[in-house]
Amino acid sequence: HLGVDWYAEGGILTKPTVFGMMNGRPQVGGEAGPEAVLPIEKLSNILVDTFKNMGVEKPIIIQLDGRTIARVTAPYMSEELSFRNKRRF
């Protein structure tokens, strides 16, 4: 008889627990202390709620210098200028 604990809804591993095999080696969780196992969908909702509670909905300021902007946009500007010059003639 093989005892299997299913974690489809998530769970907490409180002791070393083998949850799979990869390349012939057991995949273990909970060996360094309690570890959460949960579906990705639940994780994303938890993160969104956590960030909201932390007040992380503040603006993020990104500063770029002129050289960085020129380097990143130059290929697009060159393409656009070429396109516009072809349309004139």
Biopython code that builds the backbone (N, CA, C, O; Angstrom):
import numpy as np
from Bio.PDB.StructureBuilder import StructureBuilder

atoms = [
    (1, "HIS", "N", (0.849, -1.184, 0.000)),
    (1, "HIS", "CA", (0.000, 0.000, 0.000)),
    (1, "HIS", "C", (0.885, 1.234, 0.000)),
    (1, "HIS", "O", (1.797, 1.353, 0.818)),
    (2, "LEU", "N", (0.619, 2.137, -0.904)),
    (2, "LEU", "CA", (1.407, 3.356, -1.045)),
    (2, "LEU", "C", (0.567, 4.537, -0.578)),
    (2, "LEU", "O", (-0.505, 4.793, -1.128)),
    (3, "GLY", "N", (1.042, 5.252, 0.425)),
    (3, "GLY", "CA", (0.325, 6.429, 0.906)),
    (3, "GLY", "C", (0.748, 7.650, 0.109)),
    (3, "GLY", "O", (1.940, 7.935, -0.008)),
    (4, "VAL", "N", (-0.216, 8.371, -0.437)),
    (4, "VAL", "CA", (0.071, 9.553, -1.240)),
    (4, "VAL", "C", (-0.716, 10.725, -0.683)),
    (4, "VAL", "O", (-1.928, 10.635, -0.486)),
    (5, "ASP", "N", (-0.009, 11.839, -0.427)),
    (5, "ASP", "CA", (-0.673, 13.079, -0.040)),
    (5, "ASP", "C", (-0.746, 13.954, -1.284)),
    (5, "ASP", "O", (0.275, 14.196, -1.928)),
    (6, "TRP", "N", (-1.933, 14.429, -1.629)),
    (6, "TRP", "CA", (-2.118, 15.263, -2.807)),
    (6, "TRP", "C", (-2.113, 16.729, -2.397)),
    (6, "TRP", "O", (-2.735, 17.107, -1.404)),
    (7, "TYR", "N", (-1.404, 17.554, -3.169)),
    (7, "TYR", "CA", (-1.275, 18.972, -2.855)),
    (7, "TYR", "C", (-1.834, 19.858, -3.975)),
    (7, "TYR", "O", (-1.298, 20.936, -4.233)),
    (8, "ALA", "N", (-2.899, 19.415, -4.634)),
    (8, "ALA", "CA", (-3.473, 20.189, -5.742)),
    (8, "ALA", "C", (-3.939, 21.566, -5.288)),
    (8, "ALA", "O", (-3.876, 22.525, -6.057)),
    (9, "GLU", "N", (-4.403, 21.672, -4.057)),
    (9, "GLU", "CA", (-4.868, 22.957, -3.531)),
    (9, "GLU", "C", (-3.779, 23.676, -2.755)),
    (9, "GLU", "O", (-3.992, 24.783, -2.259)),
    (10, "GLY", "N", (-2.620, 23.057, -2.649)),
    (10, "GLY", "CA", (-1.515, 23.641, -1.906)),
    (10, "GLY", "C", (-1.357, 22.967, -0.560)),
    (10, "GLY", "O", (-2.219, 22.203, -0.127)),
    (11, "GLY", "N", (-0.259, 23.254, 0.089)),
    (11, "GLY", "CA", (-0.008, 22.682, 1.398)),
    (11, "GLY", "C", (1.317, 23.171, 1.948)),
    (11, "GLY", "O", (2.052, 23.895, 1.276)),
    (12, "ILE", "N", (1.618, 22.771, 3.178)),
    (12, "ILE", "CA", (2.867, 23.127, 3.840)),
    (12, "ILE", "C", (3.627, 21.841, 4.131)),
    (12, "ILE", "O", (3.100, 20.933, 4.774)),
    (13, "LEU", "N", (4.861, 21.767, 3.656)),
    (13, "LEU", "CA", (5.720, 20.623, 3.955)),
    (13, "LEU", "C", (6.489, 20.971, 5.225)),
    (13, "LEU", "O", (7.289, 21.906, 5.225)),
    (14, "THR", "N", (6.257, 20.231, 6.302)),
    (14, "THR", "CA", (6.881, 20.546, 7.590)),
    (14, "THR", "C", (8.039, 19.622, 7.929)),
    (14, "THR", "O", (8.717, 19.816, 8.938)),
    (15, "LYS", "N", (8.266, 18.628, 7.099)),
    (15, "LYS", "CA", (9.394, 17.709, 7.283)),
    (15, "LYS", "C", (9.856, 17.295, 5.898)),
    (15, "LYS", "O", (9.112, 17.474, 4.934)),
    (16, "PRO", "N", (11.062, 16.747, 5.761)),
    (16, "PRO", "CA", (11.527, 16.343, 4.433)),
    (16, "PRO", "C", (10.502, 15.452, 3.735)),
    (16, "PRO", "O", (10.087, 14.423, 4.269)),
    (17, "THR", "N", (10.103, 15.869, 2.531)),
    (17, "THR", "CA", (9.064, 15.176, 1.778)),
    (17, "THR", "C", (9.502, 15.032, 0.325)),
    (17, "THR", "O", (9.849, 16.021, -0.321)),
    (18, "VAL", "N", (9.488, 13.809, -0.190)),
    (18, "VAL", "CA", (9.795, 13.575, -1.600)),
    (18, "VAL", "C", (8.528, 13.846, -2.400)),
    (18, "VAL", "O", (7.484, 13.247, -2.141)),
    (19, "PHE", "N", (8.621, 14.761, -3.385)),
    (19, "PHE", "CA", (7.436, 15.075, -4.180)),
    (19, "PHE", "C", (7.605, 14.749, -5.653)),
    (19, "PHE", "O", (6.694, 14.996, -6.443)),
    (20, "GLY", "N", (8.740, 14.205, -6.038)),
    (20, "GLY", "CA", (8.931, 13.833, -7.438)),
    (20, "GLY", "C", (10.340, 13.327, -7.682)),
    (20, "GLY", "O", (11.174, 13.285, -6.778)),
    (21, "MET", "N", (10.583, 12.946, -8.927)),
    (21, "MET", "CA", (11.901, 12.478, -9.339)),
    (21, "MET", "C", (12.316, 13.252, -10.587)),
    (21, "MET", "O", (11.488, 13.555, -11.446)),
    (22, "MET", "N", (13.615, 13.568, -10.679)),
    (22, "MET", "CA", (14.152, 14.214, -11.866)),
    (22, "MET", "C", (15.539, 13.645, -12.114)),
    (22, "MET", "O", (16.402, 13.695, -11.237)),
    (23, "ASN", "N", (15.755, 13.104, -13.305)),
    (23, "ASN", "CA", (17.038, 12.493, -13.656)),
    (23, "ASN", "C", (17.455, 11.436, -12.643)),
    (23, "ASN", "O", (18.633, 11.317, -12.308)),
    (24, "GLY", "N", (16.489, 10.673, -12.162)),
    (24, "GLY", "CA", (16.774, 9.597, -11.224)),
    (24, "GLY", "C", (17.050, 10.045, -9.802)),
    (24, "GLY", "O", (17.419, 9.232, -8.955)),
    (25, "ARG", "N", (16.875, 11.337, -9.530)),
    (25, "ARG", "CA", (17.125, 11.854, -8.177)),
    (25, "ARG", "C", (15.825, 12.369, -7.579)),
    (25, "ARG", "O", (15.027, 13.001, -8.272)),
    (26, "PRO", "N", (15.610, 12.102, -6.302)),
    (26, "PRO", "CA", (14.367, 12.572, -5.671)),
    (26, "PRO", "C", (14.356, 14.089, -5.523)),
    (26, "PRO", "O", (15.382, 14.703, -5.229)),
    (27, "GLN", "N", (13.196, 14.677, -5.729)),
    (27, "GLN", "CA", (12.981, 16.099, -5.491)),
    (27, "GLN", "C", (12.348, 16.218, -4.110)),
    (27, "GLN", "O", (11.289, 15.647, -3.852)),
    (28, "VAL", "N", (13.003, 16.960, -3.231)),
    (28, "VAL", "CA", (12.591, 17.011, -1.829)),
    (28, "VAL", "C", (12.259, 18.445, -1.436)),
    (28, "VAL", "O", (12.921, 19.383, -1.879)),
    (29, "GLY", "N", (11.246, 18.611, -0.613)),
    (29, "GLY", "CA", (10.900, 19.906, -0.053)),
    (29, "GLY", "C", (10.707, 19.774, 1.440)),
    (29, "GLY", "O", (10.476, 18.674, 1.943)),
    (30, "GLY", "N", (10.798, 20.874, 2.152)),
    (30, "GLY", "CA", (10.581, 20.876, 3.591)),
    (30, "GLY", "C", (11.767, 20.408, 4.403)),
    (30, "GLY", "O", (11.662, 20.266, 5.622)),
    (31, "GLU", "N", (12.901, 20.163, 3.751)),
    (31, "GLU", "CA", (14.057, 19.645, 4.482)),
    (31, "GLU", "C", (14.792, 20.717, 5.279)),
    (31, "GLU", "O", (15.543, 20.396, 6.200)),
    (32, "ALA", "N", (14.584, 21.987, 4.936)),
    (32, "ALA", "CA", (15.261, 23.070, 5.644)),
    (32, "ALA", "C", (14.274, 23.893, 6.465)),
    (32, "ALA", "O", (14.552, 25.042, 6.805)),
    (33, "GLY", "N", (13.135, 23.310, 6.780)),
    (33, "GLY", "CA", (12.092, 24.016, 7.507)),
    (33, "GLY", "C", (10.817, 24.030, 6.690)),
    (33, "GLY", "O", (10.806, 23.554, 5.555)),
    (34, "PRO", "N", (9.740, 24.567, 7.246)),
    (34, "PRO", "CA", (8.455, 24.568, 6.549)),
    (34, "PRO", "C", (8.555, 25.218, 5.169)),
    (34, "PRO", "O", (9.200, 26.253, 5.000)),
    (35, "GLU", "N", (7.907, 24.594, 4.192)),
    (35, "GLU", "CA", (7.949, 25.069, 2.812)),
    (35, "GLU", "C", (6.549, 24.981, 2.214)),
    (35, "GLU", "O", (5.855, 23.978, 2.381)),
    (36, "ALA", "N", (6.140, 26.044, 1.512)),
    (36, "ALA", "CA", (4.805, 26.089, 0.912)),
    (36, "ALA", "C", (4.815, 25.467, -0.477)),
    (36, "ALA", "O", (5.760, 25.641, -1.246)),
    (37, "VAL", "N", (3.753, 24.745, -0.779)),
    (37, "VAL", "CA", (3.515, 24.188, -2.111)),
    (37, "VAL", "C", (2.131, 24.675, -2.511)),
    (37, "VAL", "O", (1.148, 24.395, -1.826)),
    (38, "LEU", "N", (2.052, 25.412, -3.631)),
    (38, "LEU", "CA", (0.751, 25.906, -4.039)),
    (38, "LEU", "C", (0.715, 26.156, -5.532)),
    (38, "LEU", "O", (1.754, 26.361, -6.158)),
    (39, "PRO", "N", (-0.490, 26.140, -6.110)),
    (39, "PRO", "CA", (-0.630, 26.404, -7.540)),
    (39, "PRO", "C", (-0.176, 27.825, -7.879)),
    (39, "PRO", "O", (-0.348, 28.743, -7.077)),
    (40, "ILE", "N", (0.404, 28.004, -9.069)),
    (40, "ILE", "CA", (0.894, 29.309, -9.516)),
    (40, "ILE", "C", (-0.202, 30.370, -9.439)),
    (40, "ILE", "O", (0.067, 31.503, -9.040)),
    (41, "GLU", "N", (-1.426, 30.021, -9.814)),
    (41, "GLU", "CA", (-2.529, 30.984, -9.789)),
    (41, "GLU", "C", (-2.731, 31.538, -8.381)),
    (41, "GLU", "O", (-2.943, 32.738, -8.203)),
    (42, "LYS", "N", (-2.664, 30.668, -7.395)),
    (42, "LYS", "CA", (-2.824, 31.134, -6.017)),
    (42, "LYS", "C", (-1.645, 32.007, -5.608)),
    (42, "LYS", "O", (-1.824, 32.993, -4.894)),
    (43, "LEU", "N", (-0.439, 31.652, -6.055)),
    (43, "LEU", "CA", (0.748, 32.430, -5.716)),
    (43, "LEU", "C", (0.635, 33.846, -6.265)),
    (43, "LEU", "O", (0.934, 34.807, -5.557)),
    (44, "SER", "N", (0.208, 33.986, -7.521)),
    (44, "SER", "CA", (0.102, 35.325, -8.101)),
    (44, "SER", "C", (-0.924, 36.167, -7.346)),
    (44, "SER", "O", (-0.700, 37.359, -7.135)),
    (45, "ASN", "N", (-2.036, 35.574, -6.939)),
    (45, "ASN", "CA", (-3.039, 36.317, -6.164)),
    (45, "ASN", "C", (-2.484, 36.737, -4.811)),
    (45, "ASN", "O", (-2.743, 37.849, -4.350)),
    (46, "ILE", "N", (-1.726, 35.857, -4.176)),
    (46, "ILE", "CA", (-1.120, 36.187, -2.880)),
    (46, "ILE", "C", (-0.143, 37.346, -3.045)),
    (46, "ILE", "O", (-0.124, 38.260, -2.222)),
    (47, "LEU", "N", (0.674, 37.316, -4.109)),
    (47, "LEU", "CA", (1.637, 38.396, -4.339)),
    (47, "LEU", "C", (0.938, 39.722, -4.595)),
    (47, "LEU", "O", (1.348, 40.750, -4.057)),
    (48, "VAL", "N", (-0.112, 39.714, -5.410)),
    (48, "VAL", "CA", (-0.857, 40.945, -5.691)),
    (48, "VAL", "C", (-1.419, 41.515, -4.396)),
    (48, "VAL", "O", (-1.279, 42.709, -4.134)),
    (49, "ASP", "N", (-2.049, 40.677, -3.586)),
    (49, "ASP", "CA", (-2.616, 41.138, -2.316)),
    (49, "ASP", "C", (-1.530, 41.660, -1.388)),
    (49, "ASP", "O", (-1.720, 42.679, -0.723)),
    (50, "THR", "N", (-0.394, 40.975, -1.336)),
    (50, "THR", "CA", (0.705, 41.394, -0.461)),
    (50, "THR", "C", (1.228, 42.756, -0.877)),
    (50, "THR", "O", (1.422, 43.628, -0.030)),
    (51, "PHE", "N", (1.460, 42.955, -2.180)),
    (51, "PHE", "CA", (1.968, 44.239, -2.647)),
    (51, "PHE", "C", (0.966, 45.359, -2.398)),
    (51, "PHE", "O", (1.360, 46.474, -2.056)),
    (52, "LYS", "N", (-0.327, 45.078, -2.566)),
    (52, "LYS", "CA", (-1.340, 46.095, -2.282)),
    (52, "LYS", "C", (-1.286, 46.494, -0.812)),
    (52, "LYS", "O", (-1.358, 47.677, -0.479)),
    (53, "ASN", "N", (-1.157, 45.498, 0.065)),
    (53, "ASN", "CA", (-1.106, 45.775, 1.499)),
    (53, "ASN", "C", (0.163, 46.518, 1.893)),
    (53, "ASN", "O", (0.179, 47.218, 2.905)),
    (54, "MET", "N", (1.223, 46.376, 1.107)),
    (54, "MET", "CA", (2.483, 47.058, 1.397)),
    (54, "MET", "C", (2.499, 48.473, 0.831)),
    (54, "MET", "O", (3.431, 49.235, 1.088)),
    (55, "GLY", "N", (1.483, 48.827, 0.069)),
    (55, "GLY", "CA", (1.450, 50.155, -0.535)),
    (55, "GLY", "C", (2.399, 50.278, -1.717)),
    (55, "GLY", "O", (2.943, 51.356, -1.956)),
    (56, "VAL", "N", (2.609, 49.200, -2.458)),
    (56, "VAL", "CA", (3.546, 49.195, -3.569)),
    (56, "VAL", "C", (2.901, 49.731, -4.848)),
    (56, "VAL", "O", (3.495, 49.633, -5.922)),
    (57, "GLU", "N", (1.725, 50.282, -4.751)),
    (57, "GLU", "CA", (1.060, 50.824, -5.934)),
    (57, "GLU", "C", (1.519, 52.248, -6.214)),
    (57, "GLU", "O", (0.788, 53.027, -6.826)),
    (58, "LYS", "N", (2.705, 52.589, -5.778)),
    (58, "LYS", "CA", (3.258, 53.918, -6.003)),
    (58, "LYS", "C", (3.943, 53.944, -7.363)),
    (58, "LYS", "O", (4.334, 52.897, -7.879)),
    (59, "PRO", "N", (4.094, 55.131, -7.949)),
    (59, "PRO", "CA", (4.768, 55.223, -9.246)),
    (59, "PRO", "C", (6.221, 54.758, -9.148)),
    (59, "PRO", "O", (6.884, 54.937, -8.126)),
    (60, "ILE", "N", (6.688, 54.165, -10.222)),
    (60, "ILE", "CA", (8.088, 53.761, -10.314)),
    (60, "ILE", "C", (8.768, 54.748, -11.252)),
    (60, "ILE", "O", (8.333, 54.927, -12.389)),
    (61, "ILE", "N", (9.822, 55.381, -10.787)),
    (61, "ILE", "CA", (10.532, 56.379, -11.575)),
    (61, "ILE", "C", (11.733, 55.710, -12.232)),
    (61, "ILE", "O", (12.563, 55.094, -11.564)),
    (62, "ILE", "N", (11.808, 55.842, -13.553)),
    (62, "ILE", "CA", (12.928, 55.286, -14.307)),
    (62, "ILE", "C", (13.684, 56.445, -14.933)),
    (62, "ILE", "O", (13.099, 57.242, -15.666)),
    (63, "GLN", "N", (14.972, 56.547, -14.653)),
    (63, "GLN", "CA", (15.785, 57.624, -15.203)),
    (63, "GLN", "C", (16.715, 57.061, -16.269)),
    (63, "GLN", "O", (17.429, 56.086, -16.035)),
    (64, "LEU", "N", (16.696, 57.687, -17.442)),
    (64, "LEU", "CA", (17.574, 57.298, -18.543)),
    (64, "LEU", "C", (18.318, 58.528, -19.024)),
    (64, "LEU", "O", (17.760, 59.625, -19.055)),
    (65, "ASP", "N", (19.575, 58.349, -19.398)),
    (65, "ASP", "CA", (20.294, 59.485, -19.962)),
    (65, "ASP", "C", (20.073, 59.525, -21.475)),
    (65, "ASP", "O", (19.582, 58.562, -22.065)),
    (66, "GLY", "N", (20.438, 60.636, -22.090)),
    (66, "GLY", "CA", (20.218, 60.831, -23.521)),
    (66, "GLY", "C", (20.907, 59.790, -24.383)),
    (66, "GLY", "O", (20.351, 59.357, -25.392)),
    (67, "ARG", "N", (22.113, 59.381, -23.999)),
    (67, "ARG", "CA", (22.835, 58.379, -24.788)),
    (67, "ARG", "C", (22.096, 57.042, -24.791)),
    (67, "ARG", "O", (22.018, 56.371, -25.820)),
    (68, "THR", "N", (21.564, 56.667, -23.654)),
    (68, "THR", "CA", (20.820, 55.404, -23.575)),
    (68, "THR", "C", (19.593, 55.459, -24.469)),
    (68, "THR", "O", (19.311, 54.512, -25.203)),
    (69, "ILE", "N", (18.875, 56.552, -24.409)),
    (69, "ILE", "CA", (17.676, 56.702, -25.241)),
    (69, "ILE", "C", (18.055, 56.664, -26.719)),
    (69, "ILE", "O", (17.392, 55.995, -27.511)),
    (70, "ALA", "N", (19.126, 57.384, -27.099)),
    (70, "ALA", "CA", (19.560, 57.407, -28.501)),
    (70, "ALA", "C", (19.975, 56.016, -28.967)),
    (70, "ALA", "O", (19.609, 55.599, -30.065)),
    (71, "ARG", "N", (20.731, 55.300, -28.150)),
    (71, "ARG", "CA", (21.207, 53.968, -28.528)),
    (71, "ARG", "C", (20.035, 53.005, -28.749)),
    (71, "ARG", "O", (20.048, 52.202, -29.682)),
    (72, "VAL", "N", (19.041, 53.094, -27.895)),
    (72, "VAL", "CA", (17.906, 52.177, -27.984)),
    (72, "VAL", "C", (16.969, 52.551, -29.130)),
    (72, "VAL", "O", (16.414, 51.669, -29.785)),
    (73, "THR", "N", (16.791, 53.830, -29.376)),
    (73, "THR", "CA", (15.823, 54.250, -30.395)),
    (73, "THR", "C", (16.432, 54.441, -31.782)),
    (73, "THR", "O", (15.687, 54.512, -32.760)),
    (74, "ALA", "N", (17.757, 54.527, -31.905)),
    (74, "ALA", "CA", (18.406, 54.796, -33.198)),
    (74, "ALA", "C", (17.983, 53.832, -34.301)),
    (74, "ALA", "O", (17.665, 54.287, -35.400)),
    (75, "PRO", "N", (17.963, 52.519, -34.059)),
    (75, "PRO", "CA", (17.557, 51.618, -35.149)),
    (75, "PRO", "C", (16.132, 51.897, -35.644)),
    (75, "PRO", "O", (15.860, 51.815, -36.842)),
    (76, "TYR", "N", (15.244, 52.220, -34.735)),
    (76, "TYR", "CA", (13.857, 52.504, -35.115)),
    (76, "TYR", "C", (13.759, 53.833, -35.858)),
    (76, "TYR", "O", (12.995, 53.964, -36.814)),
    (77, "MET", "N", (14.539, 54.818, -35.409)),
    (77, "MET", "CA", (14.522, 56.120, -36.072)),
    (77, "MET", "C", (15.069, 56.001, -37.485)),
    (77, "MET", "O", (14.522, 56.589, -38.418)),
    (78, "SER", "N", (16.151, 55.240, -37.648)),
    (78, "SER", "CA", (16.738, 55.038, -38.968)),
    (78, "SER", "C", (15.732, 54.389, -39.909)),
    (78, "SER", "O", (15.583, 54.812, -41.055)),
    (79, "GLU", "N", (15.053, 53.376, -39.429)),
    (79, "GLU", "CA", (14.036, 52.681, -40.228)),
    (79, "GLU", "C", (12.903, 53.628, -40.611)),
    (79, "GLU", "O", (12.452, 53.629, -41.757)),
    (80, "GLU", "N", (12.445, 54.427, -39.661)),
    (80, "GLU", "CA", (11.338, 55.354, -39.917)),
    (80, "GLU", "C", (11.750, 56.437, -40.911)),
    (80, "GLU", "O", (10.978, 56.775, -41.809)),
    (81, "LEU", "N", (12.960, 56.988, -40.762)),
    (81, "LEU", "CA", (13.428, 58.022, -41.685)),
    (81, "LEU", "C", (13.570, 57.465, -43.100)),
    (81, "LEU", "O", (13.220, 58.135, -44.071)),
    (82, "SER", "N", (14.074, 56.261, -43.213)),
    (82, "SER", "CA", (14.204, 55.616, -44.523)),
    (82, "SER", "C", (12.830, 55.440, -45.166)),
    (82, "SER", "O", (12.658, 55.705, -46.355)),
    (83, "PHE", "N", (11.869, 54.998, -44.387)),
    (83, "PHE", "CA", (10.502, 54.806, -44.884)),
    (83, "PHE", "C", (9.911, 56.131, -45.361)),
    (83, "PHE", "O", (9.291, 56.190, -46.423)),
    (84, "ARG", "N", (10.103, 57.191, -44.580)),
    (84, "ARG", "CA", (9.543, 58.501, -44.940)),
    (84, "ARG", "C", (10.203, 59.069, -46.195)),
    (84, "ARG", "O", (9.535, 59.671, -47.035)),
    (85, "ASN", "N", (11.516, 58.875, -46.318)),
    (85, "ASN", "CA", (12.215, 59.376, -47.510)),
    (85, "ASN", "C", (11.740, 58.664, -48.767)),
    (85, "ASN", "O", (11.635, 59.291, -49.821)),
    (86, "LYS", "N", (11.455, 57.387, -48.684)),
    (86, "LYS", "CA", (10.964, 56.633, -49.842)),
    (86, "LYS", "C", (9.574, 57.107, -50.251)),
    (86, "LYS", "O", (9.244, 57.091, -51.437)),
    (87, "ARG", "N", (8.766, 57.523, -49.307)),
    (87, "ARG", "CA", (7.398, 57.975, -49.605)),
    (87, "ARG", "C", (7.393, 59.325, -50.314)),
    (87, "ARG", "O", (6.453, 59.618, -51.053)),
    (88, "ARG", "N", (8.410, 60.150, -50.113)),
    (88, "ARG", "CA", (8.450, 61.495, -50.697)),
    (88, "ARG", "C", (8.720, 61.451, -52.199)),
    (88, "ARG", "O", (8.306, 62.354, -52.928)),
    (89, "PHE", "N", (9.392, 60.436, -52.656)),
    (89, "PHE", "CA", (9.777, 60.401, -54.075)),
    (89, "PHE", "C", (8.947, 59.459, -54.857)),
    (89, "PHE", "O", (9.146, 59.315, -56.063)),
]
sb = StructureBuilder()
sb.init_structure("model")
sb.init_model(0)
sb.init_chain("A")
sb.init_seg("    ")
for serial, (resi, resn, name, xyz) in enumerate(atoms, 1):
    if name == "N":
        sb.init_residue(resn, " ", resi, " ")
    sb.init_atom(name, np.array(xyz, "f"), 0.0, 1.0, " ", f" {name:<3s}", serial, name[0])
structure = sb.get_structure()
